[in-house]
Every structure is written in C-alpha cells, then in structure tokens.
Amino acid sequence: MTSVVSATNLGLTFKTNDGDVVALSDVNLTIEKGEFVSFIGPSGCGKTTFLRTIADLERPTSGSLTINGQAPERARKDRAYGYVFQAPALYPWRTIEKNVALPLEIMGYTSAQQAERVKRTMDLVNLAGFEKKYPWQLSGGMQQRASIARALSFDADLLLMDEPFGALDEIVRDHLNSELLKLWDRTGKTICFVTHSIPEAVYLSTKIVVMSPRPGRVTDVIESDLPGERPLDIRETPEFLAIAARVRDGLRAGHSYEEAL
C-alpha cells in the first residue's frame, strides 16, 4: 500500500505566556492510501492538533511529518486535502452551490468546470435540488453535507474531518455516518476523522487511533476486521462490541499513563 500520512517521533509544543504547552509528543503513525482512520481521545489530547499539522495549519516542533511523501507545506500548496470543520462554516449570503464552488473559484476553475464539479459533488452527498438554497434554509445535517461537498469539490485524495457530526442529534448522526461510509466506498479517498464517540469511531473506521490526555500520545492503533458493508445494526454484534471494548481499554490506559506522571 502507499503511505499518505507518515509521522515519526512527531511533537508540537506551543509557547504561551504561562509557559510551554506540549500538545503532541512522540507520535508515530502511518496512514495508507484508502484507509478510514478515526482519532479518538479525551478533550485536549491533540486529535485536532494532529489534523491541523497534516493540513499545515500548525507546524511540528520536533520529529517529521510527510503527506504523500512531501512536507505538509508542499501538500497544502498542491491542494492535497480537503478539510471539513466541526461547524459547516458556510457563507450565509452565498447559495449552497456557490459555497461548494468557493475553492474552485479561488483555484481558477472556469465557470463550466465549476458547474460540473459542483453538480458531481452535490450528487455525491445527496443534495441535488438544493443548489439555489441558502444555508439558513437547510437543516444542520444538510449544511454539514454541503461542507463535505465543498471539501470534495476539487477532488483531493485526502479528506480531513474534525468532528463533523458532533453537534448533530443521534438520528441525524447515524444517517450521516451511513452516508459517509457510502461516500468513502464510492470515492476511495483516504479519510482522517476526529471524534469523541467510541461507536462512531468503530462503525466508520478501518483503523482507530487512540490518544492519551495531553501531551497527546498514541496509546493504541486498532485495525478493524469488520466487513466493508456495515448496516447500523452491526453495532449490536459481538465483533463490533469487542473492538469498542478495546478502544475503551485504550482510553483508560491513556488516563492511567497520565496519573503515573
């Protein structure tokens, strides 16, 4: 398999007025092409920070990180990833299609190219027919799907998702989890997904990265052997529950490490 993200002894320390804050410490991780990798851990453990280092929004202070074999800065300039934030972050004065097209406008695509890509990505996230609506006319779940369409519009192979469904109710979240798995299957993209939910991490992922409280370390990397076809009721199976138990144990182990310090 081809390595998309490779971190070796990665560390990141923030300088603050109150002293140094170690956000990430000695992170070693490889993410292969086509994997769906979830990051889970307590608040403040560095999940989002790690995602931001991949996106070149934060710079590591030690170790090395490559995206497609290149430095994160080069990968950013090459538009190697799409980023979906916790909130949809849609401009209220732009229609949904104009929001989705925004990266394409910035990147200099022609009007015809924009229209073709917007149509394709709107179809992918099941928002066809809502192109002329404004964000305030859509539900929270539909707004987040528009945000995903925007991240997919320029067809980057890597999709970074920072708790995209965390603010949604459980019914909508379940539906979007199912839709995201179908989207991943159709596109073959590599996905890095931050979550606080053990069931969500297990349901979605081919690999689950468990992180300790700050300073963020990887305490376990769990390979999932669940089938690719995952109806929601798979969450009641012994295989699913066994993986969830291992994730829970990894989270406990991380807290034990913190207490030992």
N, C-alpha and C positions, 0 to 999 in steps of 0.2 A: 504493500500500500504506500501511497505518497503522503509524506508529512505536510500538513498545512500549518499547524502551530507547534513550535518546539521551544520549550522553556528549560533552561539549565541553570540551577542554583540562583534563580531569579529573586531579587529582593528590591523593595521600594521603601524608602524612609522619607517621610515628609518633615520638613523643617518648620517648626511653629514657634510662636513667642513663648510657649510653655515648655519648649524642648522638643527633641526628636520624637516622632511617632512612627513606629515600624509597622507598616501596613501589610507587607508581604515579606516572607523570609524563606529562603532556600526552597523555592518552588521548582520542582522538576516534573515536567508533563509534556507528553506528545499527543497531539490530536491528528488523526489520519483523515484523509480525504473521504467525504461521505458519511462521517460519523455524526451522531447526535449526542453531544456531550452536555450534561447538566452539571452546574456547580451549586452545591448546597452547603449551608453552614449558618451559624448564628449571625445576627446583625453585626456589622463592623468587622467581619472576618476577612474581608478583602476580595470577596467574589466580584463585585462591581469594579473594584480597582484593577483586578486582573484583566477583566474585559476591556477596561479603558487603556491598559498598557498594550493590548493587542491592537486597539484602534489608534494608537499613538496619541491618545489624549492625556496620558501620563507617561513619564519616562522612568524606567527602572534605574535604580542607583547601584545595583550590583547584578552580576550574572549576565545571561544573554537570552534574547528572545528573537525568534525569526518567524516570519509569516511567508509561506511559500518559498522558504529559503532566503528571504530578504529581510532587511531591517524593517521594523514597523513603519518608519517614516516613508520608506520607499513603497511599501504596500499601500499606505494611505494615499500617496500620490498616484498610484496605479489603480485606485478605486477597487481594491481587492476585497472589500467587505461592505455589507450593508448593516446599519445599526438601528435596532428597534428599542426605544427607551421605555421606561416604566409608564410614562404618560404618552398619549398619542402625539402631542406637540404639533398639532395641525394649525395652520393659519386660518382663523375664522372668516377672513374676508376672501379666501380663495375656495372655489368649489373643490370637491373631492378629487376630480380628475386633475385640477391644477395643482393641488397639493402633491398628488402622486408624481406629477410631471416635474416638480421643482428641481430635483437633482439633474434631470435630463436637460432642463433649461440652462442650469449652471454649467453643465458639461458641454454645451454647444450642440446638442442634437437638433436636427431640423424639425419643423412642425410635424411633418409626415412621420418621421421616426418616433417622435414623442407620442403621437396618436396611436401608433401601432403598439408601442411598448406599454402605454397606459392601458389599452384595451386588453392586452395579454395578461398583465398583472392583476387587473381588476377581475378578470375571469378566474384567475388562479385563486383569489381569496373570496370568490363568490360575492362580489359587489357589483356585478354587471347590472346596469339600470339605475345606479345611484351616482353616476358620474357628475351630474349637474347639481346634486345636493350640496349643502354646506355642512361643515362639521356639526354645528349645533342641531341639525335636523336628523342626525344619526345617533343611535344608542352608543354607549361606551364600548361595547364589544365590536360594533361596526367601525367605530373610529379607530380602534386598535388594528383591525384588519386593513384599514386604509393605510395606517402607519407601516404595516408589514408590506403592503403593495409598494409603497414608496421606497422601502429598503430593497425590494426586489427589482425595481424598475430598470436599473442599469445592469442587471444580470451578474452581479458579483457572485463568486463561488462560495464565499464565506458569509454567513449570517450571524450577527452578534445580537442577542436578545436579553435585555436586562429586566427581568421580572415583568414581562409584558402583560400578564394576565392577573397580576397581584391584586389590583383594585376592583376586580370584577366578582360578581356573585358566583356561587359554586356551579349553578346550572349553566351559565354562560361560559364559565371557565372550562367545564367539561367539554362543551361543544367545540370551543376553540382549540382545546388540546387535540381532539379528534381531527379537526380540520388541519391543524398544523402538521400532524403526522402524515396526512394525505398529501399535503403540500411538499413536505420533505421527500416523500416517496416519488412524487412526480418530477421534482426538480433535481434530486440527487445532490443537493447542496450540503456543505458542512455547516452544522449549527452548534453554536456555543450559547447555552441557555442558563441564565441565573434564576434561581427560585429558592423560596423558603419552605416549599411544600414537598414532603417526602413522597406522597402518592404521585404528585405531578412529575417529579424527577424520575421515579421508577417507570411510570407509564410511558414517558416520552423517549427515554434515552437508550442508546446503545452502550454508553459509558457514563458513570456517575462519579464525579469528583467531590469527595467530602473534605471540607476545610475546617480547620480549628479556629477558635477565637483568636483575636489579634495577639501577636503578629500572625497573619494568615499563613498557614502551612497546609499542605495536602496530607491528610491523615489516612486516606484510603482512596483507591481508584477501583471501582466496581464495574466489571464487564457484565452486561446483561445478556442472558441467553433466552430472553423472551422472544417469541416469534415476531416477525415484522408486522403481521396482521394483528392488530390489537383492539378488539372491541372493548368498550368501557368496563364490561363485566369481568375482564381479565384481572381486574384489581381484587377480585374475591378468590383467586386461585392460590394454591399453596406456593407455587413458583414465584408469583408476584410478592406474596407476603414474606417469603424468605429473603428476597432482595431488600424489601423495605426494612426488615429486621436488621440486616447487615448495615444499611445506611444509618439506622438509629443507633446501632452499636458504635459505628464510626464517629457519630456526633458526640456520643457520651465519652468516647476515648479522647476526643479533642478537648473536652472540658476537663477531663482528668489530667491531661498534659498541662493545661493552664494552671490547675490547682497545685501541681507538683512544682511549678516555678515559684 
